[in-house]
């Protein structure tokens, strides 16, 4: 039986032709991801995208964050079929930016202890092949 749908936001933060991605050094089996997370009850998706970006990256909120599209994403886990309504945003960032940095997500969806994220830049073509969890779904919609 399908579980209730959850509203998510994902942010494609770019600097030139590179995409901001992260992995989780303490959990090497977790795939490469882009910043994002769950929309809180009563929160609009742009506010959620801005909040999640700042919480996860430790960077200030981007000057520009544009909605690319909202899509349904379905995946299977041991407890059943999950449905996410994912809103993808594009946030063009301006240099100078560090090549890599670490930041703790202090408010993980799981409610558990803070999670260490390691951020780095990946060429868009490479990201299309390496992003996990279907997060590459709308990379082709990033304006060039």
Secondary structure by P-SEA (a helix, b strand, c coil): ccccbbbbbbbbcccccbbbbbbbccccccccccccccccccccaaaaaaaaaaaccccccccbbbbcbbbbbbbcccccbbbbbbbbbbbbbbcccccccccccccccccccbbbbbbbbbcaaaaaaccccccccccccccc
